[in-house]
Amino acid sequence: MAASGAHRFNPLKNFEPLSPTQLDEYLSRIHLDLLLPVDPTLEVLNRVLYAHASHIPFENGQLRFLDLKPSLQLEELFERVVTNKRGGYCFQVNSLLISALRSLGFNATAGVGRSCVWDPLLPGHTLGSTTHQIVFVELDEKLYLADMGYNQIGLTCAVEVAPGVEVDCAADEKHQITNSDYTGPGNFMVRHKRAEWSPLADGVDPEGDKYSPLFYFTKERYRPQDYEVFNYFVSHSPVHIMMRTFIASIVTATGGRAVIIDRKFKRREGKNHRDLEKVV
């Protein structure tokens, strides 16, 4: 089959949707009551994403502590995340999310991103390799990014892939899409802004807009087997953060974030619940 448009994606190799029984169990797992079938609208999409972020944690515990290499096969992912009520990192939670969204009638596909990290020795931000899985949803002739896999500062709703679009997220933080041409013209950067009372992220200009680059991405689509390659590196390389650092995070019931990084716990909240913020 010829490539479709500029995305070079073969829809015949897309992620399998959940079965009706699996979908019911997934919705129960994220505590979301939907009367099926539903119309695939932006409102429904955002309800799914926020419920997912609030009940399925980002975490790499089994990899970090037990060296158990995660499978990306749907049945095994489903057993881990839904049946056994575990979490996962981007390849696990976003692969499951795509299958769930497709079973709800959404046109969901997958892409990849490159994390943008501050290097104090340059000083400046540097791009990592293509080791972050992202989710695209085409809806009402617009393309949205729906990413549940960027640990403690990730999205909690869909954001249109268009320069200048900004959305609110947990703990009174924000995300924004901008143009970026690191690897070629016509690509994008997701930027993150902390709450106004929080310390600025490393490398952020205090006189600027207070945003920090989070990850860079293109619109190119990828197939399930592509992530087997990326996941092998992430789960085997001693230099990758998933092999070196324990990370767990989830959106709290009050709309903040609870985060564990190795032995440090931190809770960030919005302005209405700042009394609950804590660092241990």
C-alpha positions, 0 to 999 in steps of 0.5 A: 500500500502506498504511503498516506499523505505526508505521514508515511504511515501504514494504517494496516499496521496500526495498534489493535483496539481493545475488545468490548470486554477489555474496554469496559475493564479499562474504563473501570480502571480509570473510574470513568463512567461512559454510556457506550457507544460514544461520539468521538468528541474533544470533550470525551477525549479530554475526559478519558485523558484526565481520568487516565492521568488520575488513575494510571501512574507513570512508573518504572518500578519493575524495570528499575528494581527487578530488571523486568523488561516490559512487553508491549504486546496488548494482552500483556500490557492490559494484564499489567496496567488494567488487571494488575493495576500497575502503571508504566512508562511512555511505551506502555501507557501510550500504547494502551491508550491508543488501543483504548481510544481506537475502541472508542471510535477515535482516529488515534495513531502514534508518533515519537518525540525527543526529550529536550534537556538542559545541559549546564556545561554548554549551557543550553538545551539538548535533544535526546534520541527518539525514545518518547512515544506520543499519541496523535488524534485526528478530530474535526479536521484538526490534529491533537497531541494526547500524551499520557507518558511524560511522567511528572510534567506531562499533559492531562488533556489534548492539545491541538498541534498548532503553533501558539496553542496553550492548555492548562494542566495539573497543579496550575501548570501549562503546556504550549505548542510552538514551531521548531526546526531542530531536525527540519522545517515544519516540526514542533516543540511542546513547552512546559510552564510551572505554576507562578509561585514555583522555582523556574526550571533550569535554563529558563530566562526569568525575563522571558515567558517562563516556558521551558522546552519539554520535547520535540516532535514531528507529525510522522506516524509509527507502527507498533513494531517500531516501538519494539526497537525504541523500547529495547534501548530504553529497557536495556541501556545503562545510560537511559534514565529509565534504567538509572532512576525510579520515577512514579507520578500521578495526578492527585484527586485535588488536581495536583501532582504526586511525584516520587523520584528515587527516595524523594517525594514531592506533591505540587498543587494548584493555588486552591490546595497549596496547603497540601504541597509537600516535599519529603 
